[in-house]
């Protein structure tokens, strides 16, 4: 499944009360029904273990990994490939037309043929599965789930509440502002982040986009490090970058990718015309952790988070350092011996709880930076001071 290997894409949710490993029994009681109970095109859904869609082992021993409960929400439905269904219906309609010896079948006859063919094909169709992976952080009262669109959220959250007795609250800019600092976005001043006199004040506050633009400016012009959990951490932006504003003049969205999007003049033009950064690739670091993901400012959806350690590049000289005269020469060690200074764990695969711990740090660090932004945003004097530096930056970026 997605949490176990490769990149991670998920939404984070807060839980109103802590859960413990014994709560997995609640999910076992609402496990996915047997697929033999499928009838017609009506779906069935329930919980499954972490290994696959038909994993029925919802126990503490199987789902408890470190500080996490790991399982999945699965929907099963019989489906016929649309192209095959359409071809089968057309073929049966032609047979029916010839049998009746008419030029055009009556509408009622067409409807009867469609329903009959669809029912027959669904009877023999194999089930298709859709799975949303879930992981409950037992320390932070938080849920990570691969529900990335409104349809998935509307399916997962009510069913989770019915099962566990708690309603997950999506971690998005508005809910996080209310929970972390008691801020109502509608009560904040609506001031543009551009000094362009032709850009009117925004009609509504978009906290997520303001935050990501503010953070991008902080990284580029002020500080690329921050202190978190008694550790000096770092941040870095990469392309592609998406700038957008519903009330901006001209086009409402600008996508910068390929080449050097961070240095392109189109970036300054987008900012000057009132667009804010809506999506970007954001890297957060802590010690030897290097975590990179595409962040959606509107929803705080985290996509394609890379948690695996980067390849060992200790043999390469540091930027600006003198090259090693022995670099590239064959090793003088005995055959099969490990090269000097090689990390024996460099290629060790992370366990599922280690991967999820890194994902949890990414969310924690992001919310920590968001709180710093909210402290400035909620203070009118501090925010106007930040706007002065932002306006100067936008003007310089756009050449005005």
N, C-alpha and C positions, 0 to 999 in steps of 0.2 A: 504494500500500500504506500501512498505518498509520503506519510510521515517517516517511514522506515528507510527510504532511500531516495536519492535525487534531491530536488529542490522542494520546498514547502510553500504552499499557497493556502492562506487561511484568513478568517476573521477571528478576532478575539472577543470574548464575552466575559462580563463579570457575573458572578453568582451571588445572590443575596445571603446565602448562608454557606458555611463550609460543608463539604462532603468528605466521606472517608471511604476506605476500600470496601467496607461492607455494603455500601450503597450500590455496588455492582449487582446485588441481588435484585434490586428494583428493575434494572435494565434486563436481567435475565427473565423476569416475569413478563416483559413485553418484547420477547425475542421475535425475530422474523418468523411468521407462520410457515409451515411446509409449502413448497412451491406447488405441490399437487392440489392445493386449495385454490389455485388461480382459476378463474372462470372468465371467459370473454376477454375484454380489454380492461377489466377493472384491476387496478394495482393493489398490492398488499405491501405493507411496510412495517418495519420493526428494527430491533437492534441485533447486531451480530458481533462476533469476536473480531480481533484485530487482523487475523490472518487472511481472510477472504470473505466473500459475501455469504457463504454457506457455513461459516464458522459458528457453531452453536455453543461453544464453550465459553459462556459468560460467567466466569468465576474469578475470585480474587487471585488465585494462583496464575491464571492465564492472562488476565488483563492488567494486573498491578505491576508497573515497571518503575522502580525508583519512587519518585513523588508524583507519579502519574497513573491515572486510569485511562486505558487505551482501548477503544472499541470503535464501532461504526454504525451509522444509520443507513439502512439498506431499503431500497424500493425495488420491487420485482413486478414486472408486467409482461404479459405475452404481447409480442409485437411481430407484425409481418412487414418485411421490407416494403416501403411505399411503392417502389417501381414494380415489384413483383405483384403486389396487391392490385395496382392499376391495370397491369397487363392481364391478370387473371379475370378481372371484372370485364374488361373490354372483350376478351375472348368469349366469355359466357354470354355477354350481351349479343354478340354476333350469332352465336349458336341459337339463342332464344329468338332473335329476329328471323332467322331462316326457318326455324320450326313453326313460327306463326305466319310465315310468308307475307310479311309486311315491310314497307319501306322504312318506317320509323316506329319504334316501340313506344307504347304509351308510357307516360311518366310513372304510373303505379307499377308497371312491369319492371321498369328500370330500377326503381327503388327496391323491389322484391329481390331482383337478381343481385344487386349490390350487397344487401343484407345477408343473403344466403351464402354468397361467396366469401364474404368477410368472416361470417361465423364459422364456416367450414375450415378456412385457413387458420383462424385463431385457435381452433380446437387442437390442431396438430402443431402449432407454433411452439418454439422453445422460448423460455422466459429470458428477458433481458434485465440486467441489474444496473441500478444507479446507486453508488455508494458515497456517503459523506463521512469522511474520517473524523473522529472526535477524540480529544484528549483533555481530561480534567486535571488541572494543576491543583493538587491537594494542599499546597502551601499558600497559594495566592488567591484561592476562591475564584478561579478563572477557567474558562473553557476555550480551547482552540478548536475550530471546526472548519472544514473545507467547504463551507457554504458561502459562495462568493456572489450570488445574485439574489434578487428579491424573492424569486420563486423558492429557492432553496431555504432562505431564511424563514419564510412563511410556513414551510413544511417542518423544519427542524425545531424551531423554538417552542411552538405549542406542544409538540410531541414530547420534547424534553421535559416540559413542565408537567405534563400528564404522568410522565414516568417517575421523575425525581422529586416532584413537588416544589420545584423552584423554577422561576422563569429567567432564562439567560438574558442579560441586557447587553446589546451590541456596544462595543467600544468604538465610538465614532467621535468626531470633533465636538458635536453638541452635547452628547451624553457625558463625555469625559470632562468637558468644561463645567457641567453642572455637578458632577460627582467630585471632582478634584478641588474646585474652587468656588462652587455655588454660583457660577456665572450664567446669566441668561443672555444668549447672543443677541436677542432682539433689543436688549437694553444698552448695548454698546454703541459708541459713536460710529457712524458710517463715514469714514474718511478714505479717500483714494490713496493708494500707495505710489502714485505717480504724480510728479509736479506738472504734468501736461494740463494746461488750462482748458483744453477742449474736451477733457474727459470729466464727465459729471461724477458726483459722488455715487457710490454703488447703492442700488436699491435695497440690498440686504447684505448682512455680514456673512461672509463665507470664511469661518474661522480656520477650517482646514487648509484652504488655499493661502490665506494670510500667513498662517504658521509656516507652511513649507517655503513660501517666498521669503519670509523673515529669516528662516533657518539657512536658506541658500545664501542670503546676503551676509549673515553672520559667518558662515563657512568661508566665503570668498574674501571678505574684507576685514573680519575681526578675529575670530578664533575658531580653529578647526578641532579643538579639544574641549572636553568638559569633564568635571569630576562627578563620578557616580559610583555608589557602593564602595567608597574608600579607595577608588582606583581612578587613575587618569585614563579616560576613554577618548576615542577619536571619531570623527565623522568625515565623510567625503561624498560629494555628488558626482554622478556620471550621467551621460545621455543614454537613451533618448529622454528628452524633456518635452512635456506637454504644457503649454500655457493656454489659458482660456478665461473668458469673461462673457457672460450673457449680454451685457450692455455695452461691450466694447465697440468702437466704430469699425466698420469693415467686417472682416471675418471674425468669428467668435472663438476660434481655436487655432493655435499654431503648434505644429509638431516639428521638433528639431531632432534629427537623427542622422547617423552616418557622419563621417568626417570628424570635425571638432565642434560639436554643438554648443559646448560651454564657451567657446571663443567667437562664435559667429555673431555678426552684427544684427542678425534677425532676432537674437535674444533681447538685445537692448530695445529694438523696435517694438517687440511684443510687450515689454514692461512699460515703455513710454505710452503705449496705447491702452493701458489699463488692464492688461491681462495679468493674471496671477499664475504661479506655478501650481498645476493641478496633479501632475504625475511625474515622478523622477525615480532614478535608481539611486538609492541611499545606502551607503556602507557605514556600519557602526563597528568599532573595534574595542576590544578589551583584552589586554595582555596579548596572548597569541590567538585570540578569537577574531576572525575577520568575517563579518556577516553582511551579505549584500542582498538587497531585495528591491523590487519595484514597489513604491509606496503610492497609494491612491489617496490624495489629500481629502477628497470629499467624504470618504467612508472609512479611512484608515485600513483598507484592505491591504494585506501584505501578500505579494505575489512573487513566486520564484525565489524564495529565500534560500540562499546558499549557506549551509551550515557546516559542510565538510571542510576540514583544514585544507588550505591551499597546498599545492605541491611544494615539496622541499626545494628551496632555491638557495640553500646555504652555500652552494658551490659558486654561485654567481657573485662577482664583486659588487659591493655597494655602490650606489650612484656617487660619482666623484672620487672614488677610491682608486688607488694605483692597482693595475691588474697584477694578479699573482703570476710570478714567472713559472710556477709549476702547474698552472691551470691547464687542464687538458692532457697532461702526461699520464701514461698508464700507471695504475697503482702498483706499488712494490709489495703489497701484502700478499699473503699466501692465497691460493685460489679459493674463492668462495668467502673470503673474509670481508667484513663490513668496512667500507671506506672510513677514514678518520672523521670524527665529528658527525657521523651520520646519526640521525635520530632513529632508534630502533622502533619507535611507535609512529613513524611518519606516515606509514601506509595502513595503520590500524583502522578498521572500520568502526565508526562511532556506534554505540548502542542507541536504541530508540530513546531511552531517557536522557542520554547526553545530547542527542539532536534536539529533543523537546526543551531541554534546559537552555540551549542556545537560542531557540525560538522565543522562550520566555524572557531571556535577557534582552532580545531585540525589542520586544513589546515594552518591557520595563524602561529601557533607555529612551525609547521614543516618547513614552508618556512623561518621563522626567524632563526631557527637552520641551515637551508641550506645556508642562507646568511652568517652566521658566518663561515661555512665551505668554501664557495666561497672566502671570504676575505683571508683566509689562502692559499687556493689552487692557487689563482691567483698571490700571492706574492712568487716568487721563494725561497727567503731566509726563509720566514715563513714556507713554505711547506717542505723544507728540514729539518728544525728544528722539524716539526711534524713527518716527516718520521723517524728521529732518535729515537724518543720515540716510534713510532709504531713498528719499527724494534726490539727494545729492548723488547717490549711487546710480539710480535710474537715469538721471540726466547724463552722468559720465558714460554709462553703458550705451546710451542711445546717441551720444555725440551732441547733445544740446547744452 
